[in-house]
Amino acid sequence: MTDPVVAQAGPYEVTVQAGKTYYWCACGRSKKQPFCDGSHKGTGVEPVAWNGAEVGTVWFCGCKRSNKRPYCDGSHNSL
């Protein structure tokens, strides 16, 4: 398994839609951050499926080190 790449040293603020499934990039290689574009293939790291329960703002992890994936938990502060 390859270690995830830090895509951004901070969270991504995203307005999400209710009932939509999002695939959070866990490998850090996607060009469509914070979401998956298939760049993880061959890394051993898989995206995380997340379902929006309601319309609103979500802070998705950008450093790929969060213990609350796909949410930011401040892990980027210790990079």
Phi and psi in degrees as GROMACS dihedral restraints (atoms count N, CA, C in turn):
[ dihedral_restraints ]
;  ai    aj    ak    al  type     phi  dphi    fc
    3     4     5     6     1   -90.4    20    10
    4     5     6     7     1   140.7    20    10
    6     7     8     9     1   -68.3    20    10
    7     8     9    10     1   144.8    20    10
    9    10    11    12     1   -65.0    20    10
   10    11    12    13     1   149.8    20    10
   12    13    14    15     1   -90.0    20    10
   13    14    15    16     1   140.0    20    10
   15    16    17    18     1   -73.1    20    10
   16    17    18    19     1   113.2    20    10
   18    19    20    21     1   -80.5    20    10
   19    20    21    22     1   -35.8    20    10
   21    22    23    24     1  -159.7    20    10
   22    23    24    25     1   136.5    20    10
   24    25    26    27     1   -85.4    20    10
   25    26    27    28     1    56.3    20    10
   27    28    29    30     1   171.8    20    10
   28    29    30    31     1   169.4    20    10
   30    31    32    33     1   -79.1    20    10
   31    32    33    34     1   162.7    20    10
   33    34    35    36     1  -102.8    20    10
   34    35    36    37     1   124.8    20    10
   36    37    38    39     1   -88.0    20    10
   37    38    39    40     1   119.7    20    10
   39    40    41    42     1  -131.6    20    10
   40    41    42    43     1   133.3    20    10
   42    43    44    45     1   -87.5    20    10
   43    44    45    46     1   119.4    20    10
   45    46    47    48     1  -106.3    20    10
   46    47    48    49     1   159.8    20    10
   48    49    50    51     1  -106.0    20    10
   49    50    51    52     1   144.6    20    10
   51    52    53    54     1   -66.3    20    10
   52    53    54    55     1   137.9    20    10
   54    55    56    57     1    80.1    20    10
   55    56    57    58     1    -1.2    20    10
   57    58    59    60     1   -94.6    20    10
   58    59    60    61     1   140.8    20    10
   60    61    62    63     1   -96.8    20    10
   61    62    63    64     1   129.5    20    10
   63    64    65    66     1  -113.5    20    10
   64    65    66    67     1   149.0    20    10
   66    67    68    69     1  -117.3    20    10
   67    68    69    70     1   100.6    20    10
   69    70    71    72     1   -72.4    20    10
   70    71    72    73     1   130.1    20    10
   72    73    74    75     1   -70.8    20    10
   73    74    75    76     1   120.0    20    10
   75    76    77    78     1   -98.8    20    10
   76    77    78    79     1   -15.0    20    10
   78    79    80    81     1   -89.9    20    10
   79    80    81    82     1   -22.5    20    10
   81    82    83    84     1    84.8    20    10
   82    83    84    85     1     2.0    20    10
   84    85    86    87     1   -95.4    20    10
   85    86    87    88     1   -12.5    20    10
   87    88    89    90     1   -62.1    20    10
   88    89    90    91     1   143.2    20    10
   90    91    92    93     1   -87.6    20    10
   91    92    93    94     1    -2.9    20    10
   93    94    95    96     1  -113.5    20    10
   94    95    96    97     1    39.9    20    10
   96    97    98    99     1   -51.4    20    10
   97    98    99   100     1   141.9    20    10
   99   100   101   102     1   -90.3    20    10
  100   101   102   103     1    15.1    20    10
  102   103   104   105     1  -104.1    20    10
  103   104   105   106     1   159.9    20    10
  105   106   107   108     1   -74.7    20    10
  106   107   108   109     1   139.7    20    10
  108   109   110   111     1  -124.0    20    10
  109   110   111   112     1    11.3    20    10
  111   112   113   114     1    93.2    20    10
  112   113   114   115     1     0.9    20    10
  114   115   116   117     1   -66.9    20    10
  115   116   117   118     1   -11.6    20    10
  117   118   119   120     1   -75.1    20    10
  118   119   120   121     1   -14.1    20    10
  120   121   122   123     1   -52.6    20    10
  121   122   123   124     1   126.9    20    10
  123   124   125   126     1    87.1    20    10
  124   125   126   127     1    -1.9    20    10
  126   127   128   129     1   -92.8    20    10
  127   128   129   130     1   -19.9    20    10
  129   130   131   132     1    84.1    20    10
  130   131   132   133     1     1.8    20    10
  132   133   134   135     1  -108.3    20    10
  133   134   135   136     1   130.0    20    10
  135   136   137   138     1  -111.1    20    10
  136   137   138   139     1   149.7    20    10
  138   139   140   141     1   -67.4    20    10
  139   140   141   142     1   160.9    20    10
  141   142   143   144     1  -107.5    20    10
  142   143   144   145     1   121.9    20    10
  144   145   146   147     1   -76.5    20    10
  145   146   147   148     1   136.7    20    10
  147   148   149   150     1  -140.1    20    10
  148   149   150   151     1   133.6    20    10
  150   151   152   153     1  -108.5    20    10
  151   152   153   154     1   128.1    20    10
  153   154   155   156     1   -74.7    20    10
  154   155   156   157     1   122.0    20    10
  156   157   158   159     1   -83.0    20    10
  157   158   159   160     1   -29.8    20    10
  159   160   161   162     1  -155.3    20    10
  160   161   162   163     1   163.5    20    10
  162   163   164   165     1   -68.7    20    10
  163   164   165   166     1   135.2    20    10
  165   166   167   168     1   170.1    20    10
  166   167   168   169     1  -175.0    20    10
  168   169   170   171     1   -98.6    20    10
  169   170   171   172     1   133.5    20    10
  171   172   173   174     1  -126.3    20    10
  172   173   174   175     1   142.3    20    10
  174   175   176   177     1  -104.9    20    10
  175   176   177   178     1   101.3    20    10
  177   178   179   180     1   -86.9    20    10
  178   179   180   181     1   140.9    20    10
  180   181   182   183     1   -60.9    20    10
  181   182   183   184     1   133.3    20    10
  183   184   185   186     1  -104.9    20    10
  184   185   186   187     1   -22.2    20    10
  186   187   188   189     1   -86.2    20    10
  187   188   189   190     1   -13.5    20    10
  189   190   191   192     1    67.7    20    10
  190   191   192   193     1    21.4    20    10
  192   193   194   195     1  -115.2    20    10
  193   194   195   196     1     2.2    20    10
  195   196   197   198     1   -62.1    20    10
  196   197   198   199     1   144.0    20    10
  198   199   200   201     1   -88.8    20    10
  199   200   201   202     1    -1.8    20    10
  201   202   203   204     1  -120.5    20    10
  202   203   204   205     1    40.3    20    10
  204   205   206   207     1   -49.5    20    10
  205   206   207   208     1   133.0    20    10
  207   208   209   210     1   -93.8    20    10
  208   209   210   211     1     4.5    20    10
  210   211   212   213     1   -78.0    20    10
  211   212   213   214     1   151.5    20    10
  213   214   215   216     1   -73.4    20    10
  214   215   216   217     1   133.6    20    10
  216   217   218   219     1  -120.5    20    10
  217   218   219   220     1    12.3    20    10
  219   220   221   222     1    88.5    20    10
  220   221   222   223     1     4.8    20    10
  222   223   224   225     1   -57.6    20    10
  223   224   225   226     1   -26.3    20    10
  225   226   227   228     1   -63.6    20    10
  226   227   228   229     1   -20.1    20    10
  228   229   230   231     1   -69.3    20    10
  229   230   231   232     1   -15.8    20    10
  231   232   233   234     1  -110.8    20    10
  232   233   234   235     1    18.3    20    10
